[in-house]
Amino acid sequence: MRSVTYSMNVSLDGYIVGPDGSFDWSAPDADVFRFWIDEIRDVGVHLMGRRLYETMLYWETADQDPALGDAELEWAALWNPLPKVVFSTTLSEVQGNARLLSGGVAEEIERLRAEPGEGDIAIGGATLAAEAAASGLIDEYRTVVYPVLVGGGTPFFPRDERRVDLELVETRTFSSKFVYVRYRVTR
């Protein structure tokens, strides 16, 4: 069965976006960007909410920018053909290799798991991930922890007062500054 993974950059105090809505503190350095390039290779489909979709729209045409470096071009070449499912009740259309859904994420994950396919089912965005977590559908949590305290905002983990036991699978330090942690949900 395909694994469902939830991956994002996160502040040390557990937020993906600060209280003012910014995430400028989460710009990856070259090592972290290379890591995310390698990670996306194992993804078969990416589920995301409207806000993340709108942030990632940049990559739909980024490869036309002559100032882009080799790493950014490589990311765009992997990201653009990747199938994406955008969950939104406010969008009427999506671009690129994406399809729009207004229904629940649990049904879509079960549908994707039932059909043949390779690669992980990746989730991006805290609201969508919280819905999947509430249904017990996330298999792995993956974060790159940034050395910053933002003091509030959108938390990486849902605040649903539900216990989830985890097993540490992998850690990695980048540039002695950022730390990657990967946990598998124990069932």
N, CA, C and O of each residue as an XYZ file, in Angstrom:
748
protein
N       0.844     -1.177      0.000
C       0.000      0.000      0.000
C       0.891      1.242      0.000
O       1.926      1.275      0.666
N       0.481      2.249     -0.746
C       1.248      3.490     -0.847
C       1.209      4.249      0.481
O       0.159      4.369      1.113
N       2.364      4.754      0.887
C       2.456      5.527      2.127
C       1.963      6.947      1.909
O       2.111      7.514      0.827
N       1.372      7.513      2.961
C       0.953      8.911      2.964
C       1.939      9.666      3.842
O       2.097      9.360      5.024
N       2.597     10.653      3.253
C       3.613     11.414      3.974
C       3.209     12.875      4.053
O       2.627     13.427      3.120
N       3.528     13.487      5.176
C       3.277     14.922      5.373
C       4.626     15.560      5.631
O       5.272     15.274      6.640
N       5.060     16.434      4.710
C       6.390     17.043      4.765
C       6.296     18.545      4.598
O       5.607     19.040      3.706
N       6.995     19.268      5.462
C       7.061     20.730      5.343
C       8.292     21.222      6.100
O       8.851     20.512      6.936
N       8.703     22.453      5.788
C       9.675     23.146      6.618
C       8.919     23.664      7.836
O       7.758     24.060      7.727
N       9.576     23.663      8.998
C       8.903     24.048     10.233
C       9.863     24.817     11.132
O      11.058     24.523     11.178
N       9.329     25.804     11.846
C      10.142     26.534     12.819
C      10.384     25.627     14.028
O       9.669     24.645     14.227
N      11.378     25.958     14.817
C      11.674     25.150     15.995
C      10.484     25.081     16.945
O      10.321     24.087     17.652
N       9.651     26.120     16.975
C       8.474     26.089     17.851
C       7.239     25.492     17.157
O       6.126     25.597     17.672
N       7.438     24.871     15.996
C       6.398     24.036     15.418
C       5.462     24.647     14.405
O       4.381     24.104     14.175
N       5.834     25.765     13.785
C       4.933     26.435     12.848
C       5.473     26.386     11.422
O       6.684     26.408     11.202
N       4.544     26.317     10.444
C       4.946     26.356      9.040
C       4.802     27.760      8.472
O       5.411     28.094      7.455
N       3.993     28.578      9.136
C       3.775     29.968      8.767
C       3.715     30.760     10.069
O       3.124     30.307     11.049
N       4.324     31.938     10.077
C       4.321     32.773     11.275
C       2.983     33.466     11.493
O       2.082     33.357     10.661
N       2.851     34.181     12.615
C       1.578     34.828     12.951
C       1.140     35.897     11.952
O      -0.046     36.216     11.862
N       2.090     36.448     11.205
C       1.753     37.465     10.203
C       1.531     36.847      8.816
O       1.362     37.572      7.835
N       1.533     35.517      8.733
C       1.313     34.836      7.467
C       2.566     34.624      6.643
O       2.501     34.056      5.553
N       3.707     35.073      7.147
C       4.937     34.947      6.369
C       5.654     33.630      6.669
O       5.508     33.038      7.738
N       6.421     33.207      5.695
C       7.284     32.037      5.850
C       8.634     32.298      5.194
O       9.309     31.370      4.748
N       9.021     33.580      5.139
C      10.294     33.973      4.543
C      11.480     33.357      5.263
O      12.555     33.206      4.681
N      11.292     33.004      6.514
C      12.344     32.378      7.305
C      12.646     30.950      6.833
O      13.656     30.371      7.233
N      11.776     30.376      5.980
C      11.944     28.974      5.587
C      12.572     28.789      4.216
O      12.486     27.706      3.638
N      13.202     29.834      3.687
C      13.898     29.689      2.403
C      15.024     28.674      2.570
O      15.871     28.832      3.450
N      15.043     27.634      1.737
C      16.070     26.596      1.913
C      17.428     27.035      1.389
O      17.528     27.779      0.414
N      18.465     26.562      2.055
C      19.799     26.759      1.496
C      20.000     25.691      0.412
O      19.100     24.891      0.157
N      21.166     25.679     -0.218
C      21.417     24.762     -1.337
C      21.296     23.301     -0.920
O      20.765     22.490     -1.679
N      21.781     22.944      0.283
C      21.716     21.558      0.745
C      20.275     21.115      0.995
O      19.891     20.008      0.616
N      19.490     21.963      1.620
C      18.093     21.628      1.896
C      17.306     21.561      0.591
O      16.466     20.677      0.424
N      17.563     22.472     -0.324
C      16.863     22.433     -1.613
C      17.191     21.137     -2.344
O      16.298     20.512     -2.916
N      18.443     20.727     -2.335
C      18.845     19.462     -2.959
C      18.123     18.296     -2.294
O      17.695     17.364     -2.976
N      17.984     18.338     -0.982
C      17.264     17.298     -0.251
C      15.818     17.209     -0.738
O      15.330     16.111     -1.007
N      15.119     18.353     -0.857
C      13.721     18.330     -1.312
C      13.617     17.837     -2.754
O      12.636     17.183     -3.105
N      14.607     18.137     -3.593
C      14.627     17.602     -4.960
C      14.676     16.085     -4.907
O      13.923     15.409     -5.608
N      15.556     15.553     -4.083
C      15.678     14.098     -3.979
C      14.418     13.468     -3.390
O      14.025     12.374     -3.795
N      13.789     14.147     -2.442
C      12.560     13.628     -1.822
C      11.401     13.560     -2.817
O      10.627     12.603     -2.793
N      11.271     14.551     -3.681
C      10.126     14.603     -4.596
C      10.179     13.458     -5.612
O       9.160     13.101     -6.202
N      11.351     12.892     -5.811
C      11.491     11.766     -6.742
C      10.676     10.551     -6.286
O      10.270      9.737     -7.115
N      10.436     10.423     -4.984
C       9.702      9.279     -4.443
C       8.202      9.525     -4.321
O       7.474      8.686     -3.791
N       7.740     10.669     -4.810
C       6.320     11.020     -4.701
C       5.609     10.636     -5.994
O       6.088     10.921     -7.091
N       4.462      9.986     -5.844
C       3.651      9.611     -6.995
C       2.521     10.581     -7.261
O       2.091     10.743     -8.403
N       2.035     11.232     -6.206
C       0.970     12.232     -6.317
C       1.077     13.152     -5.113
O       1.411     12.714     -4.012
N       0.791     14.433     -5.330
C       0.898     15.412     -4.251
C      -0.469     16.032     -3.999
O      -1.083     16.590     -4.909
N      -0.945     15.931     -2.750
C      -2.211     16.524     -2.344
C      -1.910     17.835     -1.633
O      -1.001     17.905     -0.806
N      -2.673     18.871     -1.956
C      -2.420     20.163     -1.326
C      -3.697     20.989     -1.263
O      -4.636     20.800     -2.037
N      -3.690     21.907     -0.313
C      -4.783     22.859     -0.207
C      -4.534     24.064     -1.086
O      -3.498     24.176     -1.741
N      -5.503     24.964     -1.090
C      -5.437     26.137     -1.958
C      -4.217     27.005     -1.703
O      -3.546     27.411     -2.652
N      -3.913     27.301     -0.438
C      -2.803     28.220     -0.156
C      -1.470     27.666     -0.655
O      -0.687     28.398     -1.261
N      -1.205     26.387     -0.407
C       0.048     25.810     -0.894
C       0.048     25.756     -2.420
O       1.063     26.045     -3.054
N      -1.070     25.392     -2.999
C      -1.168     25.370     -4.460
C      -0.818     26.734     -5.041
O      -0.038     26.827     -5.988
N      -1.390     27.786     -4.479
C      -1.127     29.127     -4.993
C       0.339     29.522     -4.810
O       0.897     30.221     -5.656
N       0.966     29.085     -3.725
C       2.394     29.345     -3.521
C       3.229     28.600     -4.562
O       4.199     29.143     -5.091
N       2.846     27.354     -4.851
C       3.631     26.517     -5.757
C       3.355     26.815     -7.238
O       4.059     26.293     -8.103
N       2.364     27.627     -7.544
C       2.067     27.986     -8.938
C       3.278     28.600     -9.636
O       3.422     28.483    -10.853
N       4.129     29.239     -8.880
C       5.348     29.835     -9.432
C       6.099     28.828    -10.311
O       6.623     29.184    -11.367
N       6.144     27.571     -9.864
C       6.944     26.563    -10.550
C       6.362     26.137    -11.895
O       7.066     25.523    -12.697
N       5.100     26.449    -12.158
C       4.486     26.075    -13.438
C       5.173     26.750    -14.617
O       5.200     26.192    -15.714
N       5.729     27.940    -14.410
C       6.404     28.658    -15.494
C       7.841     29.031    -15.140
O       8.517     29.696    -15.925
N       8.304     28.618    -13.990
C       9.650     29.009    -13.536
C      10.739     28.578    -14.507
O      11.756     29.258    -14.636
N      10.537     27.458    -15.188
C      11.577     26.966    -16.088
C      11.824     27.895    -17.284
O      12.786     27.702    -18.028
N      10.968     28.891    -17.468
C      11.147     29.873    -18.538
C      12.014     31.054    -18.103
O      12.355     31.914    -18.915
N      12.365     31.089    -16.829
C      13.179     32.178    -16.284
C      14.653     31.882    -16.571
O      15.191     30.909    -16.042
N      15.322     32.702    -17.401
C      16.724     32.435    -17.739
C      17.674     32.575    -16.548
O      18.814     32.114    -16.611
N      17.217     33.204    -15.468
C      18.081     33.386    -14.303
C      18.082     32.175    -13.371
O      18.858     32.131    -12.416
N      17.222     31.195    -13.641
C      17.140     30.027    -12.761
C      18.407     29.189    -12.854
O      18.976     29.007    -13.930
N      18.831     28.685    -11.705
C      19.996     27.816    -11.657
C      19.629     26.378    -11.982
O      18.459     26.050    -12.179
N      20.644     25.526    -12.034
C      20.434     24.121    -12.377
C      19.516     23.410    -11.381
O      18.669     22.616    -11.790
N      19.669     23.680    -10.089
C      18.842     23.015     -9.083
C      17.371     23.403     -9.235
O      16.493     22.544     -9.143
N      17.098     24.677     -9.465
C      15.723     25.135     -9.641
C      15.106     24.547    -10.897
O      13.930     24.186    -10.899
N      15.891     24.446    -11.973
C      15.400     23.832    -13.207
C      15.113     22.349    -13.000
O      14.141     21.819    -13.538
N      15.951     21.689    -12.227
C      15.732     20.276    -11.929
C      14.446     20.093    -11.126
O      13.661     19.187    -11.402
N      14.233     20.965    -10.123
C      13.001     20.898     -9.330
C      11.777     21.079    -10.236
O      10.830     20.296    -10.174
N      11.808     22.101    -11.063
C      10.675     22.371    -11.953
C      10.402     21.184    -12.875
O       9.247     20.846    -13.132
N      11.468     20.553    -13.372
C      11.307     19.406    -14.267
C      10.676     18.211    -13.547
O      10.000     17.399    -14.180
N      10.886     18.097    -12.253
C      10.264     17.023    -11.474
C       8.865     17.411    -11.002
O       7.948     16.590    -11.027
N       8.705     18.654    -10.575
C       7.437     19.121     -9.999
C       6.320     19.230    -11.040
O       5.199     18.786    -10.793
N       6.617     19.811    -12.186
C       5.559     20.097    -13.154
C       4.811     18.861    -13.649
O       3.582     18.908    -13.708
N       5.465     17.767    -14.006
C       4.703     16.599    -14.475
C       4.063     15.785    -13.340
O       3.229     14.916    -13.597
N       4.444     16.060    -12.102
C       3.909     15.306    -10.964
C       2.401     15.529    -10.853
O       1.954     16.676    -10.834
N       1.609     14.459    -10.780
C       0.169     14.639    -10.588
C      -0.112     15.308     -9.234
O       0.471     14.953     -8.210
N      -1.017     16.280     -9.266
C      -1.372     17.025     -8.056
C      -2.884     17.044     -7.911
O      -3.613     17.100     -8.901
N      -3.349     16.998     -6.667
C      -4.763     17.141     -6.366
C      -4.891     18.335     -5.437
O      -4.296     18.363     -4.360
N      -5.670     19.321     -5.860
C      -5.851     20.551     -5.101
C      -7.241     20.521     -4.470
O      -8.245     20.372     -5.166
N      -7.286     20.665     -3.153
C      -8.548     20.685     -2.418
C      -8.919     22.128     -2.142
O      -8.196     22.847     -1.452
N     -10.047     22.543     -2.683
C     -10.481     23.919     -2.494
C     -11.976     24.037     -2.759
O     -12.523     23.380     -3.645
N     -12.612     24.876     -1.984
C     -14.013     25.196     -2.237
C     -14.135     26.582     -2.869
O     -15.236     27.013     -3.213
N     -13.011     27.280     -3.023
C     -13.056     28.635     -3.576
C     -12.477     28.733     -4.984
O     -12.844     29.644     -5.727
N     -11.592     27.832     -5.370
C     -11.042     27.860     -6.727
C     -12.033     27.242     -7.703
O     -12.784     26.336     -7.344
N     -12.033     27.728     -8.923
C     -12.894     27.140     -9.951
C     -12.089     26.363    -10.986
O     -12.654     25.585    -11.755
N     -10.774     26.569    -11.009
C      -9.904     25.836    -11.928
C      -8.482     25.821    -11.390
O      -8.108     26.636    -10.546
N      -7.699     24.877    -11.896
C      -6.290     24.767    -11.527
C      -5.476     24.603    -12.807
O      -6.008     24.273    -13.867
N      -4.185     24.839    -12.682
C      -3.290     24.800    -13.836
C      -2.362     23.600    -13.756
O      -2.261     22.928    -12.730
N      -1.686     23.355    -14.875
C      -0.663     22.320    -14.909
C      -1.252     20.935    -14.753
O      -2.394     20.685    -15.137
N      -0.476     20.050    -14.195
C      -0.878     18.653    -14.026
C      -1.614     18.487    -12.700
O      -1.241     17.658    -11.870
N      -2.655     19.280    -12.514
C      -3.416     19.268    -11.264
C      -4.891     19.080    -11.577
O      -5.375     19.445    -12.649
N      -5.588     18.501    -10.613
C      -7.042     18.431    -10.698
C      -7.621     18.961     -9.407
O      -7.003     18.871     -8.346
N      -8.803     19.509     -9.508
C      -9.449     20.205     -8.406
C     -10.508     19.323     -7.771
O     -11.325     18.716     -8.464
N     -10.488     19.258     -6.435
C     -11.510     18.539     -5.677
C     -12.043     19.454     -4.585
O     -11.303     20.262     -4.025
N     -13.293     19.326     -4.295
C     -13.867     20.091     -3.179
C     -14.272     19.164     -2.042
O     -14.685     19.629     -0.980
N     -14.157     17.850     -2.255
C     -14.540     16.870     -1.235
C     -13.458     16.632     -0.206
O     -12.478     17.374     -0.124
N     -13.647     15.599      0.568
C     -12.739     15.278      1.656
C     -11.488     14.556      1.212
O     -11.491     13.811      0.232
N     -10.421     14.792      1.949
C      -9.136     14.188      1.631
C      -9.127     12.686      1.932
O      -8.439     11.928      1.249
N      -9.879     12.249      2.942
C      -9.880     10.828      3.309
C     -10.358      9.967      2.143
O      -9.760      8.932      1.849
N     -11.411     10.382      1.494
C     -11.941      9.618      0.360
C     -10.934      9.552     -0.782
O     -10.778      8.510     -1.419
N     -10.252     10.666     -1.039
C      -9.270     10.690     -2.119
C      -8.073      9.806     -1.793
O      -7.565      9.112     -2.674
N      -7.618      9.819     -0.555
C      -6.491      8.947     -0.180
C      -6.880      7.486     -0.338
O      -6.103      6.695     -0.874
N      -8.058      7.120      0.114
C      -8.501      5.730     -0.036
C      -8.604      5.359     -1.509
O      -8.230      4.247     -1.884
N      -9.099      6.253     -2.349
C      -9.192      5.992     -3.785
C      -7.799      5.796     -4.393
O      -7.577      4.866     -5.169
N      -6.857      6.689     -4.028
C      -5.495      6.584     -4.557
C      -4.805      5.312     -4.085
O      -4.060      4.694     -4.845
N      -5.044      4.920     -2.853
C      -4.431      3.692     -2.343
C      -4.992      2.450     -3.034
O      -4.293      1.444     -3.164
N      -6.243      2.514     -3.474
C      -6.888      1.369     -4.105
C      -6.461      1.184     -5.562
O      -6.539      0.074     -6.089
N      -6.013      2.250     -6.215
C      -5.633      2.121     -7.622
C      -4.147      1.836     -7.730
O      -3.379      2.176     -6.830
N      -3.734      1.210     -8.836
C      -2.299      0.957     -9.004
C      -1.545      2.270     -9.139
O      -2.034      3.217     -9.755
N      -0.379      2.319     -8.573
C       0.434      3.527     -8.665
C       1.719      3.361     -7.900
O       1.819      2.558     -6.973
N       2.683      4.123     -8.299
C       3.996      4.097     -7.667
C       4.197      5.384     -6.890
O       3.578      6.405     -7.191
N       5.048      5.332     -5.909
C       5.428      6.523     -5.167
C       4.474      6.849     -4.041
O       3.337      6.381     -3.989
N       4.986      7.674     -3.139
C       4.207      8.093     -1.972
C       3.058      9.005     -2.372
O       3.064      9.622     -3.438
N       2.083      9.070     -1.494
C       1.020     10.065     -1.575
C       1.450     11.154     -0.599
O       1.362     10.977      0.616
N       1.911     12.267     -1.129
C       2.432     13.350     -0.285
C       1.326     14.361     -0.008
O       0.507     14.664     -0.875
N       1.322     14.874      1.214
C       0.394     15.929      1.595
C       1.207     17.149      1.979
O       2.185     17.054      2.722
N       0.794     18.291      1.468
C       1.397     19.555      1.847
C       0.310     20.504      2.314
O      -0.757     20.590      1.707
N       0.584     21.205      3.380
C      -0.383     22.152      3.927
C      -0.987     21.634      5.214
O      -1.447     20.494      5.286
N      -0.982     22.474      6.224
C      -1.393     22.053      7.566
C      -2.874     21.714      7.672
O      -3.231     20.753      8.354
N      -3.734     22.465      7.027
C      -5.167     22.215      7.142
C      -5.533     20.873      6.530
O      -6.274     20.093      7.128
N      -5.022     20.609      5.353
C      -5.292     19.338      4.684
C      -4.682     18.179      5.456
O      -5.313     17.134      5.611
N      -3.459     18.358      5.940
C      -2.797     17.310      6.713
C      -3.553     17.032      8.008
O      -3.641     15.880      8.432
N      -4.098     18.061      8.637
C      -4.866     17.863      9.872
C      -6.096     17.003      9.616
O      -6.455     16.160     10.439
N      -6.739     17.217      8.474
C      -7.904     16.396      8.120
C      -7.498     14.939      7.915
O      -8.180     14.031      8.389
N      -6.394     14.715      7.215
C      -5.912     13.347      7.006
C      -5.471     12.716      8.325
O      -5.724     11.534      8.561
N      -4.818     13.492      9.181
C      -4.356     12.978     10.480
C      -5.537     12.591     11.360
O      -5.479     11.584     12.065
N      -6.601     13.375     11.327
C      -7.785     13.081     12.144
C      -8.410     11.750     11.749
O      -9.053     11.095     12.570
N      -8.225     11.347     10.497
C      -8.734     10.057     10.024
C      -7.695      8.955     10.154
O      -7.934      7.823      9.734
N      -6.535      9.280     10.736
C      -5.485      8.278     10.918
C      -4.835      7.838      9.625
O      -4.398      6.693      9.519
N      -4.758      8.713      8.640
C      -4.264      8.342      7.313
C      -2.812      8.709      7.040
O      -2.268      8.305      6.013
N      -2.174      9.455      7.918
C      -0.772      9.818      7.683
C       0.132      8.717      8.226
O       0.016      8.304      9.380
N       1.032      8.255      7.367
C       1.968      7.192      7.742
C       3.298      7.738      8.235
O       3.937      7.137      9.099
N       3.723      8.886      7.685
C       5.005      9.469      8.084
C       4.908     10.986      8.165
O       4.246     11.634      7.355
N       5.587     11.527      9.166
C       5.751     12.975      9.330
C       7.208     13.284      9.054
O       8.102     12.666      9.632
N       7.449     14.245      8.165
C       8.806     14.617      7.779
C       8.939     16.130      7.882
O       8.149     16.869      7.295
N       9.932     16.586      8.624
C      10.132     18.026      8.762
C      11.600     18.385      8.611
O      12.490     17.628      8.998
N      11.828     19.549      8.044
C      13.133     20.193      8.127
C      12.917     21.333      9.116
O      12.166     22.273      8.855
N      13.595     21.227     10.258
C      13.422     22.190     11.343
C      14.402     23.350     11.144
O      15.607     23.153     10.983
N      13.847     24.559     11.162
C      14.631     25.783     10.977
C      14.909     26.423     12.335
O      14.048     26.415     13.216
N      16.104     26.975     12.504
C      16.485     27.568     13.790
C      15.873     28.955     13.977
O      16.577     29.965     13.976
N      14.564     28.984     14.137
C      13.856     30.234     14.346
C      12.617     29.946     15.190
O      11.980     28.904     15.035
N      12.287     30.862     16.069
C      11.046     30.804     16.837
C      10.151     31.902     16.289
O      10.506     33.079     16.352
N       8.987     31.529     15.747
C       8.120     32.542     15.143
C       6.988     32.954     16.077
O       6.310     33.947     15.816
N       6.772     32.211     17.159
C       5.851     32.640     18.202
C       4.376     32.414     17.952
O       3.550     32.834     18.763
N       4.024     31.776     16.875
C       2.616     31.513     16.578
C       2.418     31.430     15.083
O       3.364     31.568     14.308
N       1.179     31.204     14.686
C       0.860     31.091     13.267
C       0.155     29.785     12.990
O      -0.691     29.346     13.770
N       0.504     29.165     11.877
C      -0.095     27.898     11.476
C       0.803     26.764     11.952
O       1.938     26.644     11.491
N       0.309     25.922     12.878
C       1.150     24.839     13.387
C       1.284     23.691     12.391
O       0.361     23.404     11.629
N       2.424     23.051     12.410
C       2.655     21.862     11.581
C       1.742     20.733     12.030
O       1.116     20.070     11.202
N       1.663     20.513     13.332
C       0.846     19.439     13.871
C      -0.524     19.966     14.265
O      -0.634     21.045     14.847
N      -1.572     19.204     13.946
C      -2.909     19.635     14.357
C      -3.041     19.607     15.873
O      -2.429     18.775     16.543
N      -3.829     20.505     16.399
C      -4.061     20.595     17.839
C      -5.386     19.907     18.185
O      -6.334     20.548     18.637
N      -5.431     18.586     17.962
C      -6.686     17.875     18.168
C      -6.701     17.003     19.421
O      -7.634     16.231     19.641
N      -5.665     17.134     20.232
C      -5.587     16.403     21.492
C      -5.741     14.894     21.299
O      -6.347     14.206     22.121
N      -5.181     14.400     20.202
C      -5.207     12.977     19.909
C      -3.768     12.467     19.963
O      -2.875     13.036     19.334
N      -3.556     11.409     20.707
C      -2.216     10.845     20.817
C      -1.885     10.031     19.566
O      -2.706      9.262     19.067
N      -0.659     10.224     19.075
C      -0.146      9.460     17.950
C       1.266      9.025     18.321
O       2.136      9.868     18.540
N       1.501      7.732     18.393
C       2.836      7.221     18.710
C       3.661      7.143     17.433
O       3.174      6.731     16.380
N       4.931      7.552     17.553
C       5.813      7.642     16.400
C       7.112      6.897     16.640
O       7.565      6.747     17.775
N       7.697      6.437     15.556
C       9.006      5.784     15.581
C       9.968      6.620     14.734
O       9.678      6.926     13.577
N      11.114      6.988     15.318
C      12.113      7.747     14.582
C      12.721      6.862     13.498
O      13.214      5.771     13.784
N      12.684      7.338     12.252
C      13.187      6.577     11.119
C      14.511      7.142     10.615
O      15.401      6.399     10.200
N      14.625      8.485     10.658
C      15.807      9.108     10.058
C      15.997     10.508     10.618
O      15.033     11.211     10.923
N      17.263     10.899     10.746
C      17.613     12.289     11.060
C      18.782     12.685     10.168
O      19.549     11.844      9.698
N      18.890     13.966      9.955
C      19.991     14.481      9.144
C      20.192     15.943      9.494
O      19.221     16.669      9.707
N      21.434     16.382      9.554
C      21.747     17.784      9.805
C      22.330     18.393      8.535
O      23.197     17.805      7.888
N      21.837     19.579      8.190
C      22.308     20.309      7.017
C      23.053     21.549      7.473
O      22.542     22.317      8.288
N      24.233     21.745      6.965
C      25.009     22.968      7.207
C      25.094     23.321      8.690
O      25.236     24.492      9.042
N      25.009     22.326      9.548
C      25.022     22.548     10.995
C      23.983     23.575     11.428
O      24.152     24.236     12.453
N      22.916     23.710     10.657
C      21.918     24.730     10.945
C      20.498     24.162     10.922
O      19.689     24.480     11.793
N      20.196     23.327      9.935
C      18.863     22.767      9.761
C      18.900     21.279     10.111
O      19.905     20.604      9.890
N      17.795     20.781     10.657
C      17.729     19.370     11.036
C      16.486     18.742     10.413
O      15.372     19.239     10.578
N      16.697     17.645      9.697
C      15.600     16.864      9.131
C      15.267     15.742     10.094
O      16.158     15.044     10.578
N      13.981     15.570     10.373
C      13.527     14.433     11.174
C      12.370     13.761     10.445
O      11.472     14.413      9.912
N      12.428     12.460     10.446
C      11.395     11.645      9.788
C      10.882     10.613     10.786
O      11.648      9.809     11.318
N       9.585     10.648     11.029
C       8.941      9.731     11.972
C       7.871      8.926     11.259
O       7.127      9.458     10.436
N       7.798      7.659     11.572
C       6.748      6.769     11.070
C       5.711      6.589     12.172
O       6.064      6.421     13.340
N       4.455      6.623     11.810
C       3.375      6.378     12.766
C       3.381      4.886     13.098
O       3.400      4.038     12.206
N       3.363      4.586     14.382
C       3.274      3.186     14.810
C       1.809      2.843     15.018
O       1.066      3.583     15.662
N       1.415      1.729     14.471
C       0.010      1.302     14.571
C      -0.082     -0.016     15.279
O      -1.179     -0.543     15.462
